[in-house]
Amino acid sequence: MALGQRVGLATSQLDCIATHDDHPAEFTELEHLVIRYAEQLTASATTDEALDQALRKHLSDRELVELSVTVALANATTRICNALKIEAD
């Protein structure tokens, strides 16, 4: 939670990020799309075309690459920590 607060997320956003679709007022349209993108990429290592097109209305190609790399690195870090039995702070 500390990291989320350091980057500007409100406590109310952090409390409902896992159920963001049930809390439309807590996040902007782009924030909802980014969360969905991270969820899809994490769960299945791919994203659906409709989500990609929606994101492209808000993000440049470079920004979409940066988002993809960020999600992939977060997933890799989690997997490595899990393999080495390193717990999050």
Secondary structure as GFF3:
##gff-version 3
##sequence-region A 1 89
A	DSSP	alpha_helix	2	6	.	.	.	ID=ss1
A	DSSP	alpha_helix	11	16	.	.	.	ID=ss2
A	DSSP	three_ten_helix	17	22	.	.	.	ID=ss3
A	DSSP	three_ten_helix	24	26	.	.	.	ID=ss4
A	DSSP	alpha_helix	29	44	.	.	.	ID=ss5
A	DSSP	alpha_helix	49	56	.	.	.	ID=ss6
A	DSSP	alpha_helix	61	83	.	.	.	ID=ss7
###
